[in-house]
Amino acid sequence: MAESLQNTLVLYVGDHCPLCDKAKGVIYPLLQGNWCLKEVNITDDVELQRRYATRVPVVAVAGGKEKGWPFSAGQIRRLMEGPKSSS
């Protein structure tokens, strides 16, 4: 069964990545309530390397929305909030 990514930020990272450390510094203060961070190192996955090698760090949420570096806390907060309901 696939792991649920609801309320999970996935951070795609690489080995020895100073920008990834900066990204975590932006993200960790936002992890409140039931939100968590899952780090995925792309190094050992050919498909992830193809998709993200020149873009890490990249944050993704359930539903497929992504934001690549550079990003601000506000941009990640909006990503976490998801689409606004019109009702």
C-alpha positions, 0 to 999 in steps of 0.5 A: 500500500502506498504511503500517504503524503497527506500533511507531509512535505517531501523534500528532495535532496542530494548528497552534500547539498548546502542549499538543502540545509538552507531549505530545511532551515526555512521548512522546519519552523513551519512544521506545526500541528500534524505536518511532517517533513520527509527527506528523499535523497535522489542519489540512488534513484535514477528516475528521481535524478532525472527529474530533480538533479539540477533542481534540488532542493525541491519541496512537494506536497500531496497532489503533485504541487512542487516548489524548487529552490529558492523559496520563502517560508510564505511560499511553502506555507501557501503550498501547505495550505493548498488550493483555496475553496471558493465556497 
